[in-house]
Amino acid sequence: MSTTTLNTLPANPVEQFLRSERMPHIWCPGCGIGTTVNCFTRALIETGVELSNLAVVSGIGCTGRVAGYVNLDSFHTTHGRAIPFATGLKLANPKLNVVVYSGDGDLFAIGGNHLIHAARRNVDLKVICVNNLIYAMTGGQTAPTTPGDVITSTSPYGTYDPAFNLPYLVEAAGAVYVARWTVFHVRQLAKSMGEMFKKKGFGFIEVLSPCPTLYQRRNKMGDGLDALKYYKQASKIKHGAPTSEVGLTKSGEIIVGKFVDRERPEFMDMMNAHLSQRLGDEYIQPTLDGGCGSECGNCEEVL
Amino acid sequence: MQADPIGVLTGAHFLDGDHACCEGAIAAGARFAAGYPITPSTEVVERFAMRAPTVGGTFIQMEDELAASIAIQGAVWGGAKAFTVTSGPGFSLMMEHIGYAAMTETPCVFVDVQRGGPSTGLPTLPAQGDMMQVRWGSHGDYDTIALCPNSPQECFDLTVTAFNLSERYRVPVFVMLDEVVGHMTEKVVIPQPDKIEVEPRRFTRKDPKSFRLFEPLEDQVPEMAKAGDGYNVHVTGLTHDERGYPNMTPPVQDKLVKRLRSKIRDNAGKIWMYESRDIDEAEVVVVSYGITSRVAQRAIDLAKAEGIKVGKFRLITAWPFPDKPLREIAAKVKAFVVPELNLGQMVREVERVAGGQARTIHVPHAGGSVHRPEDILAAIREAAR
C-alpha cells in the first residue's frame, strides 16, 4: 500500500488498488470498464472495506480482466463460472468480502444458471456486471443483452431475438440489492457500490458501458464520447422503478437507479441457524479461516 | 502431520465404497464438498452432507457439475481442503475445471464412480470407461494423478492418499471407482487418527513482498497462499508467469506447461502404487485395476490350477502410468493379459510399455457387468501357448 506524506506528491488515490506494473491495460480507447474500476476503488475508499479481506472474482471477457489489474486477492476463473468459484471461496472463508466482477455475456449467457441460483440462495456475493451489450473480447458477437436490431459479427443482418432485462431477472431470482447505472453516472455508481458492499446478501449492479470498437462502430453509433452523451441524454433516474419496466432498447430511454433494496436471510446465516437448531451442540460451525473448528493444534503446525 | 481426530471414525465398519470414500476425505481433512446428484456416485456426498456439520465442514449442492467442480476450487483458495464427486456424464462436464485446477495448481480431489457410457449409458451399472478421459479429457498438456481402489477399504485409504498427493504436488487427483466398487459393502477399518498421515497444505512463510505464487521450489512445486492472508494473490487460467500474471508468450508457455508435466513425471517413482504377485516365475502377467482385478484374481487362480505360470500386476496408480516397472516385466514374460471394462483404454499403455517385447492380449468388455472369469482364463491360456 502506498502512503502519502507532505513531502511527496499526492499519489493518485486509485493507484494503491491497481497492479501498476501490469499497465497499460488491454481495454480500448472509449471503453467504460476502466471507469467502473475507478468507481469501484472510490467505493472501497469511502466504505473503508478491509482490503486484506476483499477478493475479486472474474470470469472471461473484457470485464473478466478486472481481476488481473486490481491489487487484491483476485481470481480470473473460467468462462461463466466466477459465481460458483466465488460461492466456494465465500463459504470456505466467510470472513472474506467477495466481489464478482464480470461482463454480461459471462454472467448471463454461459453463467446464467449460476447467477440465478446464487441469487436464489442469497449467498453474500456482490456482483458488478459491466454490460456492453455484446461479446467484445471475441470480436463483437451477439449477447443475450444485445437490444433490438443491432448489427454484430454473428448477426450481420441485425439481431431479432429479445434481450434479457437484467434487473428484472436478478430481482426475480432473489437478489436483495439491484441497481443500474451507466459509466456517465460515476458518482452515483461509486455510491451505489458502497451501499451494496455494506448490505449482506446477494447484491447486483448493472453498469452500462460502451464498446466503441465493436458495437458502436458497426452500428454507426459514434465513439465513446457519443455513448456518454447518449447515456446523459437518455438516462432517467427512477429509484424503486418496477424492474419489469426497465428493459433496455437500442437507442431509447435508459432507466437507472436503485430498484431493489430488501431483506432476505443470507445463505450462511440460514445454514448456521438451521443446523444449530437441528443438531444442537453437535453442530460445529465452519470457522472464519478455512479451518475446521477443531482445537487439535494441527492448524498451528500448518501455519 | 496426523489426521484431525474430530473427523475420524476409528474402528471397524461395514461400509460401501462410496461411503468409505467420504470417510477417507473427512479423515484427510476435507471440510468442503460441492456436488450434483448423479448415480452411482451420489452416496459419497449424501454422507458428507450428513457428516459435514458435525466436523466443521460445509456441503453445498450446486446447480450442475460445472459449478461443483469450480466451487471446490474457490473453497481451496479460501483455505479449505475440498472435493467433488461424480460419474460419467458429470465427469464429462467437469473437464474444463480439471484443466483449470491443473493450470492454477489448485490441490483438490475428484471422485469418479464410473458407469457405462457413452452419454447417459448405463447409470446404475459398472464400467471403466473414463480411464483415458481422466488423463486426456481437458484440453492442452498437463499430467494428473489417478488412483483405482478395488475395495471399500481401499476407497478409504486411497482417498486419504489422493488428498495427500494433491497437496504434495498441487494437482487435481482422481479416485477412480466403478459402480461395483462404489456399491459393494465390506469391512472397512478406519485407523486411529494418529496413524493416518495427512499432508498439510504448503502455505508459504515468505514475506508477501517477495513471495511469488507460481515460483517452483526444488521439487518443481510452488508454495501456496490463500485469500485473506495479505498476499494479494492473482490466479488465472491464462498462461502466466511466476507472479501469476498473464503472459502469453511462447517461452512462458513452454516453461509453465513443461513444469506442469514434469512435476508429476519426475516424481512418478514416488507416486506409483501397484500390487505385483508371482512375477518372477511368470510367463504371463495379468494387468488389471479396480473391480476387474478381483475377477482377474479368480481367473489367475484357475490358471494356476492348470499349471500355467501366471503373475498379477494390479494398477493402483493408473496415472502416471507405472511404465518402468511394467517395462522390466515385459522383458521377462511372454505376454500380458489386460481385462478391463471398456473396449480398450489402459491396454494401450500396456502395449506402449511392452514395446514389442511381450505380446499384449486384451479382454474387452463394454460394461454393464463384470467379466466372466472364464473369459480372462481363456486369454491367459492363449497367452501361455
Boltz contact constraints between the chains, C-beta under 6 A:
constraints:
  - contact:
      token1: [A, 52]
      token2: [B, 230]
      max_distance: 6.0
  - contact:
      token1: [A, 53]
      token2: [B, 228]
      max_distance: 6.0
  - contact:
      token1: [A, 55]
      token2: [B, 227]
      max_distance: 6.0
  - contact:
      token1: [A, 71]
      token2: [B, 232]
      max_distance: 6.0
  - contact:
      token1: [A, 72]
      token2: [B, 232]
      max_distance: 6.0
  - contact:
      token1: [A, 73]
      token2: [B, 227]
      max_distance: 6.0
  - contact:
      token1: [A, 73]
      token2: [B, 232]
      max_distance: 6.0
  - contact:
      token1: [A, 73]
      token2: [B, 233]
      max_distance: 6.0
  - contact:
      token1: [A, 74]
      token2: [B, 234]
      max_distance: 6.0
  - contact:
      token1: [A, 75]
      token2: [B, 235]
      max_distance: 6.0
  - contact:
      token1: [A, 76]
      token2: [B, 236]
      max_distance: 6.0
  - contact:
      token1: [A, 78]
      token2: [B, 96]
      max_distance: 6.0
  - contact:
      token1: [A, 78]
      token2: [B, 100]
      max_distance: 6.0
  - contact:
      token1: [A, 78]
      token2: [B, 237]
      max_distance: 6.0
  - contact:
      token1: [A, 81]
      token2: [B, 70]
      max_distance: 6.0
  - contact:
      token1: [A, 84]
      token2: [B, 67]
      max_distance: 6.0
  - contact:
      token1: [A, 84]
      token2: [B, 70]
      max_distance: 6.0
  - contact:
      token1: [A, 84]
      token2: [B, 71]
      max_distance: 6.0
  - contact:
      token1: [A, 85]
      token2: [B, 70]
      max_distance: 6.0
  - contact:
      token1: [A, 85]
      token2: [B, 74]
      max_distance: 6.0
  - contact:
      token1: [A, 87]
      token2: [B, 71]
      max_distance: 6.0
  - contact:
      token1: [A, 88]
      token2: [B, 71]
      max_distance: 6.0
  - contact:
      token1: [A, 88]
      token2: [B, 72]
      max_distance: 6.0
  - contact:
      token1: [A, 88]
      token2: [B, 74]
      max_distance: 6.0
  - contact:
      token1: [A, 88]
      token2: [B, 75]
      max_distance: 6.0
  - contact:
      token1: [A, 89]
      token2: [B, 74]
      max_distance: 6.0
  - contact:
      token1: [A, 89]
      token2: [B, 77]
      max_distance: 6.0
  - contact:
      token1: [A, 89]
      token2: [B, 78]
      max_distance: 6.0
  - contact:
      token1: [A, 91]
      token2: [B, 58]
      max_distance: 6.0
  - contact:
      token1: [A, 92]
      token2: [B, 32]
      max_distance: 6.0
  - contact:
      token1: [A, 92]
      token2: [B, 75]
      max_distance: 6.0
  - contact:
      token1: [A, 92]
      token2: [B, 78]
      max_distance: 6.0
  - contact:
      token1: [A, 92]
      token2: [B, 80]
      max_distance: 6.0
  - contact:
      token1: [A, 93]
      token2: [B, 78]
      max_distance: 6.0
  - contact:
      token1: [A, 93]
      token2: [B, 79]
      max_distance: 6.0
  - contact:
      token1: [A, 93]
      token2: [B, 228]
      max_distance: 6.0
  - contact:
      token1: [A, 96]
      token2: [B, 227]
      max_distance: 6.0
  - contact:
      token1: [A, 96]
      token2: [B, 228]
      max_distance: 6.0
  - contact:
      token1: [A, 113]
      token2: [B, 63]
      max_distance: 6.0
  - contact:
      token1: [A, 114]
      token2: [B, 67]
      max_distance: 6.0
  - contact:
      token1: [A, 117]
      token2: [B, 63]
      max_distance: 6.0
  - contact:
      token1: [A, 275]
      token2: [B, 53]
      max_distance: 6.0
  - contact:
      token1: [A, 279]
      token2: [B, 53]
      max_distance: 6.0
  - contact:
      token1: [A, 282]
      token2: [B, 54]
      max_distance: 6.0
  - contact:
      token1: [A, 283]
      token2: [B, 53]
      max_distance: 6.0
  - contact:
      token1: [A, 284]
      token2: [B, 56]
      max_distance: 6.0
  - contact:
      token1: [A, 286]
      token2: [B, 56]
      max_distance: 6.0
  - contact:
      token1: [A, 286]
      token2: [B, 58]
      max_distance: 6.0
  - contact:
      token1: [A, 289]
      token2: [B, 79]
      max_distance: 6.0
  - contact:
      token1: [A, 290]
      token2: [B, 78]
      max_distance: 6.0
  - contact:
      token1: [A, 290]
      token2: [B, 79]
      max_distance: 6.0
  - contact:
      token1: [A, 290]
      token2: [B, 80]
      max_distance: 6.0
  - contact:
      token1: [A, 292]
      token2: [B, 4]
      max_distance: 6.0
  - contact:
      token1: [A, 292]
      token2: [B, 31]
      max_distance: 6.0
  - contact:
      token1: [A, 292]
      token2: [B, 56]
      max_distance: 6.0
  - contact:
      token1: [A, 293]
      token2: [B, 56]
      max_distance: 6.0
  - contact:
      token1: [A, 294]
      token2: [B, 4]
      max_distance: 6.0
  - contact:
      token1: [A, 294]
      token2: [B, 6]
      max_distance: 6.0
  - contact:
      token1: [A, 296]
      token2: [B, 4]
      max_distance: 6.0
  - contact:
      token1: [A, 298]
      token2: [B, 1]
      max_distance: 6.0
  - contact:
      token1: [A, 298]
      token2: [B, 4]
      max_distance: 6.0
  - contact:
      token1: [A, 301]
      token2: [B, 1]
      max_distance: 6.0
  - contact:
      token1: [A, 302]
      token2: [B, 200]
      max_distance: 6.0
